[in-house]
């Protein structure tokens, strides 16, 4: 990843990567914490687990569609 950026921008690319990673790790934890204050912890975790499962299925569907599109493009 860092090799694709110009040498003078390596620090910017790396810091942007860390901001994205920490946001992706931190926001779900904060969301479950906020949800757990409104509901009980078991319900909050059930909703979180269900949401993650649905998102995983959506990503799986998108990836399988992308594979079909790529295969169709290569066969032409």
N, CA, C and O atoms as a Tripos MOL2 file, in Angstrom:
@<TRIPOS>MOLECULE
protein
  304   303    76     0     0
PROTEIN
NO_CHARGES

@<TRIPOS>ATOM
      1 N           0.8280   -1.1820    0.0000 N.3       1 UNK1
      2 CA          0.0000    0.0000    0.0000 C.3       1 UNK1
      3 C           0.8720    1.2450    0.0000 C.2       1 UNK1
      4 O           0.6360    2.1580   -0.7920 O.2       1 UNK1
      5 N           1.8500    1.3030    0.8500 N.am      2 UNK2
      6 CA          2.6750    2.4860    0.9780 C.3       2 UNK2
      7 C           3.5830    2.6780   -0.2280 C.2       2 UNK2
      8 O           4.0090    3.8020   -0.4950 O.2       2 UNK2
      9 N           3.8910    1.6140   -0.9650 N.am      3 UNK3
     10 CA          4.7460    1.7440   -2.1390 C.3       3 UNK3
     11 C           4.0340    2.4280   -3.2930 C.2       3 UNK3
     12 O           4.6940    2.9470   -4.1930 O.2       3 UNK3
     13 N           2.7060    2.4440   -3.2950 N.am      4 UNK4
     14 CA          1.9570    3.0930   -4.3610 C.3       4 UNK4
     15 C           1.9130    4.6020   -4.2170 C.2       4 UNK4
     16 O           1.6420    5.3050   -5.1900 O.2       4 UNK4
     17 N           2.1700    5.1030   -3.0450 N.am      5 UNK5
     18 CA          2.1530    6.5480   -2.7990 C.3       5 UNK5
     19 C           3.5300    7.1260   -3.0640 C.2       5 UNK5
     20 O           4.5340    6.4330   -2.9010 O.2       5 UNK5
     21 N           3.5910    8.3860   -3.4680 N.am      6 UNK6
     22 CA          4.8920    9.0380   -3.6160 C.3       6 UNK6
     23 C           5.6270    9.0640   -2.2730 C.2       6 UNK6
     24 O           4.9970    9.1060   -1.2160 O.2       6 UNK6
     25 N           6.9250    9.0410   -2.3190 N.am      7 UNK7
     26 CA          7.7360    8.9760   -1.1010 C.3       7 UNK7
     27 C           7.4260   10.1220   -0.1320 C.2       7 UNK7
     28 O           7.5000    9.9390    1.0830 O.2       7 UNK7
     29 N           7.0880   11.2710   -0.6480 N.am      8 UNK8
     30 CA          6.8120   12.4120    0.2270 C.3       8 UNK8
     31 C           5.4490   12.3050    0.9170 C.2       8 UNK8
     32 O           5.1510   13.1110    1.7990 O.2       8 UNK8
     33 N           4.6190   11.3330    0.5380 N.am      9 UNK9
     34 CA          3.2650   11.2060    1.0950 C.3       9 UNK9
     35 C           3.0750    9.9220    1.9170 C.2       9 UNK9
     36 O           1.9560    9.6240    2.3350 O.2       9 UNK9
     37 N           4.1420    9.1650    2.1520 N.am     10 UNK10
     38 CA          4.0230    7.9030    2.8810 C.3      10 UNK10
     39 C           3.3970    8.0890    4.2600 C.2      10 UNK10
     40 O           2.5520    7.2890    4.6600 O.2      10 UNK10
     41 N           3.7890    9.1140    4.9820 N.am     11 UNK11
     42 CA          3.2560    9.3400    6.3290 C.3      11 UNK11
     43 C           1.7650    9.6420    6.2680 C.2      11 UNK11
     44 O           1.0060    9.1820    7.1210 O.2      11 UNK11
     45 N           1.3380   10.4100    5.2710 N.am     12 UNK12
     46 CA         -0.0830   10.7340    5.1310 C.3      12 UNK12
     47 C          -0.8980    9.4830    4.8300 C.2      12 UNK12
     48 O          -1.9800    9.2930    5.3850 O.2      12 UNK12
     49 N          -0.3820    8.6370    3.9550 N.am     13 UNK13
     50 CA         -1.0890    7.4050    3.5980 C.3      13 UNK13
     51 C          -1.1980    6.4900    4.8140 C.2      13 UNK13
     52 O          -2.2660    5.9400    5.0830 O.2      13 UNK13
     53 N          -0.1220    6.3280    5.5330 N.am     14 UNK14
     54 CA         -0.1240    5.4510    6.6970 C.3      14 UNK14
     55 C          -1.0410    5.9850    7.7940 C.2      14 UNK14
     56 O          -1.7660    5.2120    8.4190 O.2      14 UNK14
     57 N          -1.0190    7.2830    8.0350 N.am     15 UNK15
     58 CA         -1.8980    7.8340    9.0700 C.3      15 UNK15
     59 C          -3.3610    7.7370    8.6580 C.2      15 UNK15
     60 O          -4.2210    7.5070    9.5090 O.2      15 UNK15
     61 N          -3.6630    7.9050    7.3870 N.am     16 UNK16
     62 CA         -5.0400    7.7260    6.9080 C.3      16 UNK16
     63 C          -5.4950    6.2900    7.0960 C.2      16 UNK16
     64 O          -6.6380    6.0410    7.4790 O.2      16 UNK16
     65 N          -4.6000    5.3440    6.8270 N.am     17 UNK17
     66 CA         -4.9090    3.9360    7.0370 C.3      17 UNK17
     67 C          -5.2560    3.6730    8.5020 C.2      17 UNK17
     68 O          -6.2350    2.9850    8.7890 O.2      17 UNK17
     69 N          -4.4720    4.2060    9.4190 N.am     18 UNK18
     70 CA         -4.7390    4.0010   10.8390 C.3      18 UNK18
     71 C          -6.0560    4.6440   11.2670 C.2      18 UNK18
     72 O          -6.7830    4.0700   12.0780 O.2      18 UNK18
     73 N          -6.3730    5.8130   10.7420 N.am     19 UNK19
     74 CA         -7.6470    6.4550   11.0830 C.3      19 UNK19
     75 C          -8.8120    5.5800   10.6330 C.2      19 UNK19
     76 O          -9.7820    5.4100   11.3710 O.2      19 UNK19
     77 N          -8.7210    5.0290    9.4360 N.am     20 UNK20
     78 CA         -9.7910    4.1700    8.9230 C.3      20 UNK20
     79 C          -9.9130    2.8990    9.7590 C.2      20 UNK20
     80 O         -11.0230    2.4890   10.0970 O.2      20 UNK20
     81 N          -8.7930    2.2740   10.0950 N.am     21 UNK21
     82 CA         -8.8220    1.0390   10.8810 C.3      21 UNK21
     83 C          -9.3900    1.3000   12.2730 C.2      21 UNK21
     84 O         -10.2570    0.5550   12.7300 O.2      21 UNK21
     85 N          -8.9190    2.3410   12.9550 N.am     22 UNK22
     86 CA         -9.4110    2.6140   14.3060 C.3      22 UNK22
     87 C         -10.8790    3.0150   14.2960 C.2      22 UNK22
     88 O         -11.6060    2.6910   15.2350 O.2      22 UNK22
     89 N         -11.3320    3.7080   13.2630 N.am     23 UNK23
     90 CA        -12.7490    4.0440   13.1420 C.3      23 UNK23
     91 C         -13.5730    2.7800   12.9460 C.2      23 UNK23
     92 O         -14.6350    2.6250   13.5500 O.2      23 UNK23
     93 N         -13.0820    1.8770   12.1010 N.am     24 UNK24
     94 CA        -13.7920    0.6280   11.8660 C.3      24 UNK24
     95 C         -13.8510   -0.2630   13.0850 C.2      24 UNK24
     96 O         -14.7960   -1.0370   13.2400 O.2      24 UNK24
     97 N         -12.8650   -0.1700   13.9500 N.am     25 UNK25
     98 CA        -12.8530   -0.9710   15.1720 C.3      25 UNK25
     99 C         -13.6420   -0.2720   16.2860 C.2      25 UNK25
    100 O         -14.3280   -0.9300   17.0680 O.2      25 UNK25
    101 N         -13.5470    1.0240   16.3550 N.am     26 UNK26
    102 CA        -14.1460    1.7620   17.4650 C.3      26 UNK26
    103 C         -15.6340    2.0220   17.3370 C.2      26 UNK26
    104 O         -16.3510    1.9540   18.3360 O.2      26 UNK26
    105 N         -16.1200    2.3190   16.1400 N.am     27 UNK27
    106 CA        -17.5310    2.6560   15.9880 C.3      27 UNK27
    107 C         -18.4740    1.5130   16.3660 C.2      27 UNK27
    108 O         -19.4750    1.7650   17.0370 O.2      27 UNK27
    109 N         -18.2000    0.2720   15.9650 N.am     28 UNK28
    110 CA        -19.0990   -0.8010   16.4220 C.3      28 UNK28
    111 C         -19.1340   -0.9590   17.9380 C.2      28 UNK28
    112 O         -20.1890   -1.2330   18.5100 O.2      28 UNK28
    113 N         -17.9970   -0.7880   18.5860 N.am     29 UNK29
    114 CA        -17.9520   -0.9010   20.0470 C.3      29 UNK29
    115 C         -18.7830    0.2130   20.6830 C.2      29 UNK29
    116 O         -19.5430   -0.0380   21.6180 O.2      29 UNK29
    117 N         -18.6430    1.4220   20.1870 N.am     30 UNK30
    118 CA        -19.4410    2.5320   20.7070 C.3      30 UNK30
    119 C         -20.9230    2.3130   20.4290 C.2      30 UNK30
    120 O         -21.7670    2.6020   21.2770 O.2      30 UNK30
    121 N         -21.2390    1.8020   19.2350 N.am     31 UNK31
    122 CA        -22.6310    1.5430   18.8920 C.3      31 UNK31
    123 C         -23.2650    0.5160   19.8030 C.2      31 UNK31
    124 O         -24.3970    0.7040   20.2510 O.2      31 UNK31
    125 N         -22.5590   -0.5670   20.0880 N.am     32 UNK32
    126 CA        -23.0860   -1.5820   21.0010 C.3      32 UNK32
    127 C         -23.2150   -1.0040   22.4050 C.2      32 UNK32
    128 O         -24.1750   -1.3080   23.1120 O.2      32 UNK32
    129 N         -22.2700   -0.1830   22.8110 N.am     33 UNK33
    130 CA        -22.3570    0.4410   24.1340 C.3      33 UNK33
    131 C         -23.5560    1.3580   24.2630 C.2      33 UNK33
    132 O         -24.2430    1.3460   25.2840 O.2      33 UNK33
    133 N         -23.8120    2.1550   23.2330 N.am     34 UNK34
    134 CA        -24.9760    3.0490   23.2570 C.3      34 UNK34
    135 C         -26.2600    2.2320   23.2360 C.2      34 UNK34
    136 O         -27.2040    2.5320   23.9670 O.2      34 UNK34
    137 N         -26.2940    1.1990   22.3970 N.am     35 UNK35
    138 CA        -27.4720    0.3420   22.3270 C.3      35 UNK35
    139 C         -27.6980   -0.3900   23.6460 C.2      35 UNK35
    140 O         -28.8410   -0.5930   24.0560 O.2      35 UNK35
    141 N         -26.6220   -0.7830   24.3040 N.am     36 UNK36
    142 CA        -26.7390   -1.4990   25.5810 C.3      36 UNK36
    143 C         -27.2630   -0.5990   26.6910 C.2      36 UNK36
    144 O         -27.8390   -1.0980   27.6570 O.2      36 UNK36
    145 N         -27.0800    0.7040   26.5810 N.am     37 UNK37
    146 CA        -27.6450    1.6000   27.6030 C.3      37 UNK37
    147 C         -29.1500    1.7520   27.4210 C.2      37 UNK37
    148 O         -29.8750    1.9610   28.3940 O.2      37 UNK37
    149 N         -29.6280    1.6490   26.1700 N.am     38 UNK38
    150 CA        -31.0610    1.7530   25.9120 C.3      38 UNK38
    151 C         -31.7660    0.4130   26.1380 C.2      38 UNK38
    152 O         -32.9090    0.3740   26.5930 O.2      38 UNK38
    153 N         -31.0780   -0.6740   25.8190 N.am     39 UNK39
    154 CA        -31.6190   -2.0230   25.9810 C.3      39 UNK39
    155 C         -30.7190   -2.7640   26.9620 C.2      39 UNK39
    156 O         -29.8190   -2.1610   27.5480 O.2      39 UNK39
    157 N         -30.9430   -4.0370   27.1440 N.am     40 UNK40
    158 CA        -29.9770   -4.7950   27.9450 C.3      40 UNK40
    159 C         -28.8510   -5.2930   27.0390 C.2      40 UNK40
    160 O         -28.9660   -5.2550   25.8140 O.2      40 UNK40
    161 N         -27.7770   -5.7550   27.6460 N.am     41 UNK41
    162 CA        -26.5820   -6.1300   26.8930 C.3      41 UNK41
    163 C         -26.8430   -7.3090   25.9590 C.2      41 UNK41
    164 O         -26.3300   -7.3420   24.8400 O.2      41 UNK41
    165 N         -27.6350   -8.2690   26.4140 N.am     42 UNK42
    166 CA        -27.9230   -9.4370   25.5760 C.3      42 UNK42
    167 C         -28.6640   -9.0350   24.3120 C.2      42 UNK42
    168 O         -28.3440   -9.5200   23.2270 O.2      42 UNK42
    169 N         -29.6420   -8.1640   24.4360 N.am     43 UNK43
    170 CA        -30.3940   -7.7010   23.2680 C.3      43 UNK43
    171 C         -29.4960   -6.8890   22.3380 C.2      43 UNK43
    172 O         -29.5730   -7.0310   21.1170 O.2      43 UNK43
    173 N         -28.6540   -6.0470   22.9080 N.am     44 UNK44
    174 CA        -27.7440   -5.2430   22.0930 C.3      44 UNK44
    175 C         -26.7910   -6.1340   21.3050 C.2      44 UNK44
    176 O         -26.5500   -5.8950   20.1220 O.2      44 UNK44
    177 N         -26.2560   -7.1500   21.9490 N.am     45 UNK45
    178 CA        -25.3360   -8.0580   21.2590 C.3      45 UNK45
    179 C         -26.0640   -8.8940   20.2080 C.2      45 UNK45
    180 O         -25.4930   -9.2050   19.1630 O.2      45 UNK45
    181 N         -27.3100   -9.2570   20.4710 N.am     46 UNK46
    182 CA        -28.0960   -9.9990   19.4830 C.3      46 UNK46
    183 C         -28.3290   -9.1410   18.2510 C.2      46 UNK46
    184 O         -28.1700   -9.6160   17.1270 O.2      46 UNK46
    185 N         -28.7050   -7.8840   18.4480 N.am     47 UNK47
    186 CA        -28.8960   -6.9740   17.3190 C.3      47 UNK47
    187 C         -27.5890   -6.7590   16.5590 C.2      47 UNK47
    188 O         -27.5780   -6.7430   15.3280 O.2      47 UNK47
    189 N         -26.4950   -6.5960   17.2880 N.am     48 UNK48
    190 CA        -25.1990   -6.4000   16.6460 C.3      48 UNK48
    191 C         -24.8090   -7.6290   15.8330 C.2      48 UNK48
    192 O         -24.3680   -7.5080   14.6900 O.2      48 UNK48
    193 N         -24.9710   -8.8130   16.4230 N.am     49 UNK49
    194 CA        -24.6460  -10.0470   15.7090 C.3      49 UNK49
    195 C         -25.5030  -10.2360   14.4740 C.2      49 UNK49
    196 O         -25.0040  -10.6570   13.4310 O.2      49 UNK49
    197 N         -26.7870   -9.9300   14.5790 N.am     50 UNK50
    198 CA        -27.6760  -10.0230   13.4260 C.3      50 UNK50
    199 C         -27.3000   -9.0440   12.3270 C.2      50 UNK50
    200 O         -27.3360   -9.3840   11.1450 O.2      50 UNK50
    201 N         -26.9420   -7.8340   12.7190 N.am     51 UNK51
    202 CA        -26.5290   -6.8290   11.7390 C.3      51 UNK51
    203 C         -25.2510   -7.2480   11.0220 C.2      51 UNK51
    204 O         -25.1390   -7.1010    9.8050 O.2      51 UNK51
    205 N         -24.3000   -7.7660   11.7690 N.am     52 UNK52
    206 CA        -23.0510   -8.2340   11.1700 C.3      52 UNK52
    207 C         -23.3220   -9.3960   10.2190 C.2      52 UNK52
    208 O         -22.7310   -9.4640    9.1420 O.2      52 UNK52
    209 N         -24.2120  -10.3140   10.6090 N.am     53 UNK53
    210 CA        -24.5400  -11.4600    9.7490 C.3      53 UNK53
    211 C         -25.1760  -10.9910    8.4390 C.2      53 UNK53
    212 O         -24.8300  -11.4980    7.3720 O.2      53 UNK53
    213 N         -26.0920  -10.0400    8.5070 N.am     54 UNK54
    214 CA        -26.7330   -9.5120    7.2960 C.3      54 UNK54
    215 C         -25.7040   -8.8140    6.4140 C.2      54 UNK54
    216 O         -25.7110   -8.9930    5.1960 O.2      54 UNK54
    217 N         -24.8230   -8.0230    7.0150 N.am     55 UNK55
    218 CA        -23.7940   -7.3400    6.2340 C.3      55 UNK55
    219 C         -22.8530   -8.3460    5.5620 C.2      55 UNK55
    220 O         -22.4400   -8.1410    4.4200 O.2      55 UNK55
    221 N         -22.5160   -9.4210    6.2600 N.am     56 UNK56
    222 CA        -21.6670  -10.4610    5.6640 C.3      56 UNK56
    223 C         -22.3520  -11.1100    4.4760 C.2      56 UNK56
    224 O         -21.7080  -11.3690    3.4590 O.2      56 UNK56
    225 N         -23.6410  -11.3760    4.5850 N.am     57 UNK57
    226 CA        -24.3810  -11.9550    3.4630 C.3      57 UNK57
    227 C         -24.4430  -10.9920    2.2790 C.2      57 UNK57
    228 O         -24.3440  -11.4170    1.1280 O.2      57 UNK57
    229 N         -24.6040   -9.7030    2.5560 N.am     58 UNK58
    230 CA        -24.6090   -8.7150    1.4680 C.3      58 UNK58
    231 C         -23.2590   -8.6480    0.7610 C.2      58 UNK58
    232 O         -23.2000   -8.5500   -0.4650 O.2      58 UNK58
    233 N         -22.1840   -8.6990    1.5290 N.am     59 UNK59
    234 CA        -20.8440   -8.6910    0.9300 C.3      59 UNK59
    235 C         -20.6220   -9.9600    0.1230 C.2      59 UNK59
    236 O         -20.0490   -9.9040   -0.9650 O.2      59 UNK59
    237 N         -21.0640  -11.1010    0.6340 N.am     60 UNK60
    238 CA        -20.9400  -12.3600   -0.0920 C.3      60 UNK60
    239 C         -21.7040  -12.3040   -1.4140 C.2      60 UNK60
    240 O         -21.1970  -12.7540   -2.4410 O.2      60 UNK60
    241 N         -22.9100  -11.7580   -1.3940 N.am     61 UNK61
    242 CA        -23.6930  -11.6230   -2.6270 C.3      61 UNK61
    243 C         -23.0060  -10.6900   -3.6120 C.2      61 UNK61
    244 O         -22.9670  -10.9710   -4.8100 O.2      61 UNK61
    245 N         -22.4650   -9.5850   -3.1180 N.am     62 UNK62
    246 CA        -21.7800   -8.6440   -4.0090 C.3      62 UNK62
    247 C         -20.5300   -9.2690   -4.6060 C.2      62 UNK62
    248 O         -20.2420   -9.0610   -5.7850 O.2      62 UNK62
    249 N         -19.7830  -10.0280   -3.8170 N.am     63 UNK63
    250 CA        -18.5770  -10.6690   -4.3290 C.3      63 UNK63
    251 C         -18.8960  -11.7530   -5.3480 C.2      63 UNK63
    252 O         -18.1900  -11.8930   -6.3470 O.2      63 UNK63
    253 N         -19.9520  -12.5190   -5.1050 N.am     64 UNK64
    254 CA        -20.3060  -13.5600   -6.0710 C.3      64 UNK64
    255 C         -20.7960  -12.9420   -7.3630 C.2      64 UNK64
    256 O         -20.5400  -13.4740   -8.4420 O.2      64 UNK64
    257 N         -21.4960  -11.8290   -7.2670 N.am     65 UNK65
    258 CA        -21.9240  -11.1300   -8.4810 C.3      65 UNK65
    259 C         -20.7210  -10.5730   -9.2350 C.2      65 UNK65
    260 O         -20.6690  -10.6380  -10.4630 O.2      65 UNK65
    261 N         -19.7670  -10.0330   -8.5080 N.am     66 UNK66
    262 CA        -18.5620   -9.5060   -9.1520 C.3      66 UNK66
    263 C         -17.7900  -10.6230   -9.8410 C.2      66 UNK66
    264 O         -17.2440  -10.4240  -10.9260 O.2      66 UNK66
    265 N         -17.7410  -11.8190   -9.2050 N.am     67 UNK67
    266 CA        -17.0630  -12.9620   -9.8270 C.3      67 UNK67
    267 C         -17.7680  -13.3700  -11.1170 C.2      67 UNK67
    268 O         -17.1090  -13.6580  -12.1150 O.2      67 UNK67
    269 N         -19.1150  -13.3980  -11.1060 N.am     68 UNK68
    270 CA        -19.8690  -13.7420  -12.3140 C.3      68 UNK68
    271 C         -19.6330  -12.7140  -13.4060 C.2      68 UNK68
    272 O         -19.4420  -13.0730  -14.5680 O.2      68 UNK68
    273 N         -19.6430  -11.4330  -13.0410 N.am     69 UNK69
    274 CA        -19.4130  -10.3890  -14.0390 C.3      69 UNK69
    275 C         -18.0150  -10.4910  -14.6370 C.2      69 UNK69
    276 O         -17.8360  -10.3080  -15.8420 O.2      69 UNK69
    277 N         -17.0250  -10.7820  -13.7950 N.am     70 UNK70
    278 CA        -15.6610  -10.9110  -14.2700 C.3      70 UNK70
    279 C         -15.5230  -12.1250  -15.1820 C.2      70 UNK70
    280 O         -14.8620  -12.0500  -16.2180 O.2      70 UNK70
    281 N         -16.1460  -13.2480  -14.8030 N.am     71 UNK71
    282 CA        -16.0900  -14.4530  -15.6270 C.3      71 UNK71
    283 C         -16.7690  -14.2210  -16.9590 C.2      71 UNK71
    284 O         -16.2740  -14.6800  -17.9890 O.2      71 UNK71
    285 N         -17.8970  -13.5160  -16.9660 N.am     72 UNK72
    286 CA        -18.5920  -13.2380  -18.2130 C.3      72 UNK72
    287 C         -17.7600  -12.3100  -19.0950 C.2      72 UNK72
    288 O         -17.7460  -12.4560  -20.3170 O.2      72 UNK72
    289 N         -17.0750  -11.3690  -18.4800 N.am     73 UNK73
    290 CA        -16.2580  -10.4410  -19.2500 C.3      73 UNK73
    291 C         -15.0580  -11.1670  -19.8670 C.2      73 UNK73
    292 O         -14.6670  -10.8850  -20.9990 O.2      73 UNK73
    293 N         -14.4850  -12.0960  -19.1150 N.am     74 UNK74
    294 CA        -13.3170  -12.8230  -19.6100 C.3      74 UNK74
    295 C         -13.6910  -13.8220  -20.7080 C.2      74 UNK74
    296 O         -12.8720  -14.1170  -21.5790 O.2      74 UNK74
    297 N         -14.9060  -14.3380  -20.6730 N.am     75 UNK75
    298 CA        -15.3110  -15.3120  -21.6790 C.3      75 UNK75
    299 C         -15.6380  -14.6590  -23.0170 C.2      75 UNK75
    300 O         -15.6850  -15.3420  -24.0400 O.2      75 UNK75
    301 N         -15.8630  -13.3670  -23.0220 N.am     76 UNK76
    302 CA        -16.1760  -12.6620  -24.2780 C.3      76 UNK76
    303 C         -14.9540  -12.3610  -25.0150 C.2      76 UNK76
    304 O         -15.0140  -11.7720  -26.0950 O.2      76 UNK76
@<TRIPOS>BOND
     1     1     2 1
     2     2     3 1
     3     3     4 2
     4     3     5 am
     5     5     6 1
     6     6     7 1
     7     7     8 2
     8     7     9 am
     9     9    10 1
    10    10    11 1
    11    11    12 2
    12    11    13 am
    13    13    14 1
    14    14    15 1
    15    15    16 2
    16    15    17 am
    17    17    18 1
    18    18    19 1
    19    19    20 2
    20    19    21 am
    21    21    22 1
    22    22    23 1
    23    23    24 2
    24    23    25 am
    25    25    26 1
    26    26    27 1
    27    27    28 2
    28    27    29 am
    29    29    30 1
    30    30    31 1
    31    31    32 2
    32    31    33 am
    33    33    34 1
    34    34    35 1
    35    35    36 2
    36    35    37 am
    37    37    38 1
    38    38    39 1
    39    39    40 2
    40    39    41 am
    41    41    42 1
    42    42    43 1
    43    43    44 2
    44    43    45 am
    45    45    46 1
    46    46    47 1
    47    47    48 2
    48    47    49 am
    49    49    50 1
    50    50    51 1
    51    51    52 2
    52    51    53 am
    53    53    54 1
    54    54    55 1
    55    55    56 2
    56    55    57 am
    57    57    58 1
    58    58    59 1
    59    59    60 2
    60    59    61 am
    61    61    62 1
    62    62    63 1
    63    63    64 2
    64    63    65 am
    65    65    66 1
    66    66    67 1
    67    67    68 2
    68    67    69 am
    69    69    70 1
    70    70    71 1
    71    71    72 2
    72    71    73 am
    73    73    74 1
    74    74    75 1
    75    75    76 2
    76    75    77 am
    77    77    78 1
    78    78    79 1
    79    79    80 2
    80    79    81 am
    81    81    82 1
    82    82    83 1
    83    83    84 2
    84    83    85 am
    85    85    86 1
    86    86    87 1
    87    87    88 2
    88    87    89 am
    89    89    90 1
    90    90    91 1
    91    91    92 2
    92    91    93 am
    93    93    94 1
    94    94    95 1
    95    95    96 2
    96    95    97 am
    97    97    98 1
    98    98    99 1
    99    99   100 2
   100    99   101 am
   101   101   102 1
   102   102   103 1
   103   103   104 2
   104   103   105 am
   105   105   106 1
   106   106   107 1
   107   107   108 2
   108   107   109 am
   109   109   110 1
   110   110   111 1
   111   111   112 2
   112   111   113 am
   113   113   114 1
   114   114   115 1
   115   115   116 2
   116   115   117 am
   117   117   118 1
   118   118   119 1
   119   119   120 2
   120   119   121 am
   121   121   122 1
   122   122   123 1
   123   123   124 2
   124   123   125 am
   125   125   126 1
   126   126   127 1
   127   127   128 2
   128   127   129 am
   129   129   130 1
   130   130   131 1
   131   131   132 2
   132   131   133 am
   133   133   134 1
   134   134   135 1
   135   135   136 2
   136   135   137 am
   137   137   138 1
   138   138   139 1
   139   139   140 2
   140   139   141 am
   141   141   142 1
   142   142   143 1
   143   143   144 2
   144   143   145 am
   145   145   146 1
   146   146   147 1
   147   147   148 2
   148   147   149 am
   149   149   150 1
   150   150   151 1
   151   151   152 2
   152   151   153 am
   153   153   154 1
   154   154   155 1
   155   155   156 2
   156   155   157 am
   157   157   158 1
   158   158   159 1
   159   159   160 2
   160   159   161 am
   161   161   162 1
   162   162   163 1
   163   163   164 2
   164   163   165 am
   165   165   166 1
   166   166   167 1
   167   167   168 2
   168   167   169 am
   169   169   170 1
   170   170   171 1
   171   171   172 2
   172   171   173 am
   173   173   174 1
   174   174   175 1
   175   175   176 2
   176   175   177 am
   177   177   178 1
   178   178   179 1
   179   179   180 2
   180   179   181 am
   181   181   182 1
   182   182   183 1
   183   183   184 2
   184   183   185 am
   185   185   186 1
   186   186   187 1
   187   187   188 2
   188   187   189 am
   189   189   190 1
   190   190   191 1
   191   191   192 2
   192   191   193 am
   193   193   194 1
   194   194   195 1
   195   195   196 2
   196   195   197 am
   197   197   198 1
   198   198   199 1
   199   199   200 2
   200   199   201 am
   201   201   202 1
   202   202   203 1
   203   203   204 2
   204   203   205 am
   205   205   206 1
   206   206   207 1
   207   207   208 2
   208   207   209 am
   209   209   210 1
   210   210   211 1
   211   211   212 2
   212   211   213 am
   213   213   214 1
   214   214   215 1
   215   215   216 2
   216   215   217 am
   217   217   218 1
   218   218   219 1
   219   219   220 2
   220   219   221 am
   221   221   222 1
   222   222   223 1
   223   223   224 2
   224   223   225 am
   225   225   226 1
   226   226   227 1
   227   227   228 2
   228   227   229 am
   229   229   230 1
   230   230   231 1
   231   231   232 2
   232   231   233 am
   233   233   234 1
   234   234   235 1
   235   235   236 2
   236   235   237 am
   237   237   238 1
   238   238   239 1
   239   239   240 2
   240   239   241 am
   241   241   242 1
   242   242   243 1
   243   243   244 2
   244   243   245 am
   245   245   246 1
   246   246   247 1
   247   247   248 2
   248   247   249 am
   249   249   250 1
   250   250   251 1
   251   251   252 2
   252   251   253 am
   253   253   254 1
   254   254   255 1
   255   255   256 2
   256   255   257 am
   257   257   258 1
   258   258   259 1
   259   259   260 2
   260   259   261 am
   261   261   262 1
   262   262   263 1
   263   263   264 2
   264   263   265 am
   265   265   266 1
   266   266   267 1
   267   267   268 2
   268   267   269 am
   269   269   270 1
   270   270   271 1
   271   271   272 2
   272   271   273 am
   273   273   274 1
   274   274   275 1
   275   275   276 2
   276   275   277 am
   277   277   278 1
   278   278   279 1
   279   279   280 2
   280   279   281 am
   281   281   282 1
   282   282   283 1
   283   283   284 2
   284   283   285 am
   285   285   286 1
   286   286   287 1
   287   287   288 2
   288   287   289 am
   289   289   290 1
   290   290   291 1
   291   291   292 2
   292   291   293 am
   293   293   294 1
   294   294   295 1
   295   295   296 2
   296   295   297 am
   297   297   298 1
   298   298   299 1
   299   299   300 2
   300   299   301 am
   301   301   302 1
   302   302   303 1
   303   303   304 2
@<TRIPOS>SUBSTRUCTURE
     1 UNK1         2 RESIDUE 1 A UNK
     2 UNK2         6 RESIDUE 1 A UNK
     3 UNK3        10 RESIDUE 1 A UNK
     4 UNK4        14 RESIDUE 1 A UNK
     5 UNK5        18 RESIDUE 1 A UNK
     6 UNK6        22 RESIDUE 1 A UNK
     7 UNK7        26 RESIDUE 1 A UNK
     8 UNK8        30 RESIDUE 1 A UNK
     9 UNK9        34 RESIDUE 1 A UNK
    10 UNK10       38 RESIDUE 1 A UNK
    11 UNK11       42 RESIDUE 1 A UNK
    12 UNK12       46 RESIDUE 1 A UNK
    13 UNK13       50 RESIDUE 1 A UNK
    14 UNK14       54 RESIDUE 1 A UNK
    15 UNK15       58 RESIDUE 1 A UNK
    16 UNK16       62 RESIDUE 1 A UNK
    17 UNK17       66 RESIDUE 1 A UNK
    18 UNK18       70 RESIDUE 1 A UNK
    19 UNK19       74 RESIDUE 1 A UNK
    20 UNK20       78 RESIDUE 1 A UNK
    21 UNK21       82 RESIDUE 1 A UNK
    22 UNK22       86 RESIDUE 1 A UNK
    23 UNK23       90 RESIDUE 1 A UNK
    24 UNK24       94 RESIDUE 1 A UNK
    25 UNK25       98 RESIDUE 1 A UNK
    26 UNK26      102 RESIDUE 1 A UNK
    27 UNK27      106 RESIDUE 1 A UNK
    28 UNK28      110 RESIDUE 1 A UNK
    29 UNK29      114 RESIDUE 1 A UNK
    30 UNK30      118 RESIDUE 1 A UNK
    31 UNK31      122 RESIDUE 1 A UNK
    32 UNK32      126 RESIDUE 1 A UNK
    33 UNK33      130 RESIDUE 1 A UNK
    34 UNK34      134 RESIDUE 1 A UNK
    35 UNK35      138 RESIDUE 1 A UNK
    36 UNK36      142 RESIDUE 1 A UNK
    37 UNK37      146 RESIDUE 1 A UNK
    38 UNK38      150 RESIDUE 1 A UNK
    39 UNK39      154 RESIDUE 1 A UNK
    40 UNK40      158 RESIDUE 1 A UNK
    41 UNK41      162 RESIDUE 1 A UNK
    42 UNK42      166 RESIDUE 1 A UNK
    43 UNK43      170 RESIDUE 1 A UNK
    44 UNK44      174 RESIDUE 1 A UNK
    45 UNK45      178 RESIDUE 1 A UNK
    46 UNK46      182 RESIDUE 1 A UNK
    47 UNK47      186 RESIDUE 1 A UNK
    48 UNK48      190 RESIDUE 1 A UNK
    49 UNK49      194 RESIDUE 1 A UNK
    50 UNK50      198 RESIDUE 1 A UNK
    51 UNK51      202 RESIDUE 1 A UNK
    52 UNK52      206 RESIDUE 1 A UNK
    53 UNK53      210 RESIDUE 1 A UNK
    54 UNK54      214 RESIDUE 1 A UNK
    55 UNK55      218 RESIDUE 1 A UNK
    56 UNK56      222 RESIDUE 1 A UNK
    57 UNK57      226 RESIDUE 1 A UNK
    58 UNK58      230 RESIDUE 1 A UNK
    59 UNK59      234 RESIDUE 1 A UNK
    60 UNK60      238 RESIDUE 1 A UNK
    61 UNK61      242 RESIDUE 1 A UNK
    62 UNK62      246 RESIDUE 1 A UNK
    63 UNK63      250 RESIDUE 1 A UNK
    64 UNK64      254 RESIDUE 1 A UNK
    65 UNK65      258 RESIDUE 1 A UNK
    66 UNK66      262 RESIDUE 1 A UNK
    67 UNK67      266 RESIDUE 1 A UNK
    68 UNK68      270 RESIDUE 1 A UNK
    69 UNK69      274 RESIDUE 1 A UNK
    70 UNK70      278 RESIDUE 1 A UNK
    71 UNK71      282 RESIDUE 1 A UNK
    72 UNK72      286 RESIDUE 1 A UNK
    73 UNK73      290 RESIDUE 1 A UNK
    74 UNK74      294 RESIDUE 1 A UNK
    75 UNK75      298 RESIDUE 1 A UNK
    76 UNK76      302 RESIDUE 1 A UNK
